[in-house]
Amino acid sequence: MSLSFYLGKTGRASWSGLALGLAFFDPRLAVVALPLFLIYNKIRIMPAIRALLGILALSNLPLLYPEMGSSFLKMVFSTGITTALYPYAVIPLAEVVFLSFINYHQIRIEASRIFRRMRSERIQGKDWLPFHQ
């Protein structure tokens, strides 16, 4: 995740998306990191999102294999996924929390800009999804 933030800050959006996609080993942490990912890639947000979605699609490709995918869905919907937050996960979580506090003001400003832009494009009939450009 640190590499993703660094690459986003230095303007390498596609590489930043790729790095965050590879960091999705624990989806809980990755979801918490999304606001920072968006802020650090604000200049070139669409290439970053495309790379992130691409690597997520590739990494989840094995779930399309019939036995693996059905077994996974059966496990999720019958027993659920109950994993504890392991001690090693505290390090990236602390990083995200501290960086979020440091960048709180900018996160708030950029989030309002992103939502305004999305609302404006939606009203104008433009499709803002990353694969429709």
Short mmCIF file of the C-alpha atoms (twelve columns), coordinates in Angstrom:
data_MODEL
# 
_entry.id   MODEL 
# 
loop_
_atom_site.group_PDB 
_atom_site.id 
_atom_site.type_symbol 
_atom_site.label_atom_id 
_atom_site.label_alt_id 
_atom_site.label_comp_id 
_atom_site.label_asym_id 
_atom_site.label_seq_id 
_atom_site.Cartn_x 
_atom_site.Cartn_y 
_atom_site.Cartn_z 
_atom_site.pdbx_PDB_model_num 
ATOM 1   C CA . MET A 1   0.000   0.000   0.000   1 
ATOM 2   C CA . SER A 2   2.867   2.368   0.746   1 
ATOM 3   C CA . LEU A 3   4.213   1.842   -2.755  1 
ATOM 4   C CA . SER A 4   0.788   2.593   -4.202  1 
ATOM 5   C CA . PHE A 5   0.564   5.860   -2.269  1 
ATOM 6   C CA . TYR A 6   4.089   6.856   -3.262  1 
ATOM 7   C CA . LEU A 7   3.511   6.080   -6.957  1 
ATOM 8   C CA . GLY A 8   0.245   8.004   -6.900  1 
ATOM 9   C CA . LYS A 9   1.899   11.017  -5.299  1 
ATOM 10  C CA . THR A 10  4.668   10.990  -7.935  1 
ATOM 11  C CA . GLY A 11  2.167   10.839  -10.827 1 
ATOM 12  C CA . ARG A 12  2.535   7.183   -11.835 1 
ATOM 13  C CA . ALA A 13  -1.166  6.401   -11.614 1 
ATOM 14  C CA . SER A 14  -1.258  3.083   -13.490 1 
ATOM 15  C CA . TRP A 15  1.577   1.684   -11.404 1 
ATOM 16  C CA . SER A 16  -0.159  2.967   -8.293  1 
ATOM 17  C CA . GLY A 17  -3.348  1.090   -9.222  1 
ATOM 18  C CA . LEU A 18  -1.346  -2.043  -9.918  1 
ATOM 19  C CA . ALA A 19  0.400   -1.808  -6.536  1 
ATOM 20  C CA . LEU A 20  -2.855  -1.320  -4.622  1 
ATOM 21  C CA . GLY A 21  -4.451  -4.200  -6.527  1 
ATOM 22  C CA . LEU A 22  -1.603  -6.442  -5.410  1 
ATOM 23  C CA . ALA A 23  -2.071  -5.183  -1.834  1 
ATOM 24  C CA . PHE A 24  -5.645  -6.474  -1.729  1 
ATOM 25  C CA . PHE A 25  -4.463  -9.550  0.210   1 
ATOM 26  C CA . ASP A 26  -6.719  -8.308  2.998   1 
ATOM 27  C CA . PRO A 27  -9.720  -6.535  1.463   1 
ATOM 28  C CA . ARG A 28  -10.578 -4.830  4.750   1 
ATOM 29  C CA . LEU A 29  -7.325  -2.864  4.681   1 
ATOM 30  C CA . ALA A 30  -7.588  -2.121  0.986   1 
ATOM 31  C CA . VAL A 31  -11.084 -0.699  1.377   1 
ATOM 32  C CA . VAL A 32  -9.849  1.499   4.222   1 
ATOM 33  C CA . ALA A 33  -6.984  2.648   1.959   1 
ATOM 34  C CA . LEU A 34  -9.228  3.653   -0.978  1 
ATOM 35  C CA . PRO A 35  -9.705  7.307   0.090   1 
ATOM 36  C CA . LEU A 36  -5.933  7.807   0.288   1 
ATOM 37  C CA . PHE A 37  -5.490  6.005   -3.038  1 
ATOM 38  C CA . LEU A 38  -7.985  8.394   -4.651  1 
ATOM 39  C CA . ILE A 39  -6.359  11.466  -3.108  1 
ATOM 40  C CA . TYR A 40  -2.826  10.531  -4.113  1 
ATOM 41  C CA . ASN A 41  -3.989  9.760   -7.671  1 
ATOM 42  C CA . LYS A 42  -6.313  12.742  -8.043  1 
ATOM 43  C CA . ILE A 43  -4.487  14.121  -11.094 1 
ATOM 44  C CA . ARG A 44  -4.779  10.898  -13.127 1 
ATOM 45  C CA . ILE A 45  -7.604  9.073   -11.391 1 
ATOM 46  C CA . MET A 46  -8.977  7.080   -14.343 1 
ATOM 47  C CA . PRO A 47  -5.712  5.276   -15.269 1 
ATOM 48  C CA . ALA A 48  -5.260  4.412   -11.591 1 
ATOM 49  C CA . ILE A 49  -8.775  3.009   -11.290 1 
ATOM 50  C CA . ARG A 50  -8.436  1.072   -14.565 1 
ATOM 51  C CA . ALA A 51  -5.190  -0.536  -13.385 1 
ATOM 52  C CA . LEU A 52  -6.706  -1.348  -9.984  1 
ATOM 53  C CA . LEU A 53  -9.791  -2.959  -11.513 1 
ATOM 54  C CA . GLY A 54  -7.675  -4.829  -14.061 1 
ATOM 55  C CA . ILE A 55  -5.396  -6.392  -11.464 1 
ATOM 56  C CA . LEU A 56  -8.386  -7.250  -9.266  1 
ATOM 57  C CA . ALA A 57  -10.073 -8.967  -12.215 1 
ATOM 58  C CA . LEU A 58  -6.914  -10.944 -12.999 1 
ATOM 59  C CA . SER A 59  -6.347  -11.957 -9.394  1 
ATOM 60  C CA . ASN A 60  -9.931  -13.187 -9.063  1 
ATOM 61  C CA . LEU A 61  -9.913  -15.023 -12.380 1 
ATOM 62  C CA . PRO A 62  -9.476  -18.461 -10.728 1 
ATOM 63  C CA . LEU A 63  -12.933 -18.039 -9.177  1 
ATOM 64  C CA . LEU A 64  -14.379 -18.503 -12.676 1 
ATOM 65  C CA . TYR A 65  -13.159 -22.099 -12.636 1 
ATOM 66  C CA . PRO A 66  -16.430 -23.984 -11.920 1 
ATOM 67  C CA . GLU A 67  -15.391 -26.050 -8.896  1 
ATOM 68  C CA . MET A 68  -13.345 -23.325 -7.257  1 
ATOM 69  C CA . GLY A 69  -15.925 -20.589 -7.736  1 
ATOM 70  C CA . SER A 70  -18.872 -22.662 -6.553  1 
ATOM 71  C CA . SER A 71  -16.950 -23.944 -3.528  1 
ATOM 72  C CA . PHE A 72  -15.959 -20.407 -2.618  1 
ATOM 73  C CA . LEU A 73  -19.532 -19.105 -2.897  1 
ATOM 74  C CA . LYS A 74  -20.855 -22.087 -0.921  1 
ATOM 75  C CA . MET A 75  -18.339 -21.401 1.842   1 
ATOM 76  C CA . VAL A 76  -19.111 -17.671 1.965   1 
ATOM 77  C CA . PHE A 77  -22.879 -18.082 2.054   1 
ATOM 78  C CA . SER A 78  -23.028 -21.122 4.333   1 
ATOM 79  C CA . THR A 79  -20.332 -20.551 6.953   1 
ATOM 80  C CA . GLY A 80  -19.227 -17.013 6.261   1 
ATOM 81  C CA . ILE A 81  -15.727 -15.674 6.345   1 
ATOM 82  C CA . THR A 82  -14.671 -15.038 9.891   1 
ATOM 83  C CA . THR A 83  -11.033 -14.151 10.100  1 
ATOM 84  C CA . ALA A 84  -9.531  -12.147 12.874  1 
ATOM 85  C CA . LEU A 85  -7.389  -9.108  12.298  1 
ATOM 86  C CA . TYR A 86  -3.931  -10.611 12.658  1 
ATOM 87  C CA . PRO A 87  -1.119  -8.715  14.431  1 
ATOM 88  C CA . TYR A 88  0.821   -8.185  11.180  1 
ATOM 89  C CA . ALA A 89  -2.202  -6.355  9.737   1 
ATOM 90  C CA . VAL A 90  -1.865  -3.623  12.354  1 
ATOM 91  C CA . ILE A 91  1.144   -2.116  10.550  1 
ATOM 92  C CA . PRO A 92  -0.614  -1.225  7.255   1 
ATOM 93  C CA . LEU A 93  -3.757  -0.287  9.175   1 
ATOM 94  C CA . ALA A 94  -1.737  2.130   11.318  1 
ATOM 95  C CA . GLU A 95  -0.161  3.569   8.160   1 
ATOM 96  C CA . VAL A 96  -3.552  4.216   6.600   1 
ATOM 97  C CA . VAL A 97  -4.966  5.694   9.809   1 
ATOM 98  C CA . PHE A 98  -2.008  8.041   10.353  1 
ATOM 99  C CA . LEU A 99  -1.872  9.145   6.709   1 
ATOM 100 C CA . SER A 100 -5.631  9.722   6.793   1 
ATOM 101 C CA . PHE A 101 -5.269  11.971  9.834   1 
ATOM 102 C CA . ILE A 102 -2.415  13.854  8.190   1 
ATOM 103 C CA . ASN A 103 -4.359  14.284  4.924   1 
ATOM 104 C CA . TYR A 104 -7.842  14.658  6.463   1 
ATOM 105 C CA . HIS A 105 -8.461  18.164  5.143   1 
ATOM 106 C CA . GLN A 106 -7.369  17.262  1.618   1 
ATOM 107 C CA . ILE A 107 -9.393  14.033  1.675   1 
ATOM 108 C CA . ARG A 108 -12.509 15.986  2.599   1 
ATOM 109 C CA . ILE A 109 -11.926 18.594  -0.116  1 
ATOM 110 C CA . GLU A 110 -11.135 16.054  -2.837  1 
ATOM 111 C CA . ALA A 111 -14.037 13.785  -1.907  1 
ATOM 112 C CA . SER A 112 -16.470 16.659  -2.277  1 
ATOM 113 C CA . ARG A 113 -14.898 17.550  -5.663  1 
ATOM 114 C CA . ILE A 114 -15.130 13.959  -6.880  1 
ATOM 115 C CA . PHE A 115 -18.762 13.637  -5.837  1 
ATOM 116 C CA . ARG A 116 -19.628 17.015  -7.395  1 
ATOM 117 C CA . ARG A 117 -17.943 15.986  -10.649 1 
ATOM 118 C CA . MET A 118 -19.709 12.640  -10.693 1 
ATOM 119 C CA . ARG A 119 -23.063 14.294  -10.009 1 
ATOM 120 C CA . SER A 120 -22.416 16.924  -12.692 1 
ATOM 121 C CA . GLU A 121 -21.450 14.335  -15.291 1 
ATOM 122 C CA . ARG A 122 -24.425 12.190  -14.353 1 
ATOM 123 C CA . ILE A 123 -26.772 15.158  -14.827 1 
ATOM 124 C CA . GLN A 124 -25.186 15.928  -18.208 1 
ATOM 125 C CA . GLY A 125 -25.631 12.306  -19.253 1 
ATOM 126 C CA . LYS A 126 -21.919 11.493  -19.384 1 
ATOM 127 C CA . ASP A 127 -20.870 8.079   -18.211 1 
ATOM 128 C CA . TRP A 128 -18.036 8.419   -15.671 1 
ATOM 129 C CA . LEU A 129 -17.228 4.740   -15.314 1 
ATOM 130 C CA . PRO A 130 -13.564 3.945   -16.068 1 
ATOM 131 C CA . PHE A 131 -14.265 1.630   -19.000 1 
ATOM 132 C CA . HIS A 132 -16.393 4.111   -20.958 1 
ATOM 133 C CA . GLN A 133 -13.932 6.663   -22.273 1 
# 
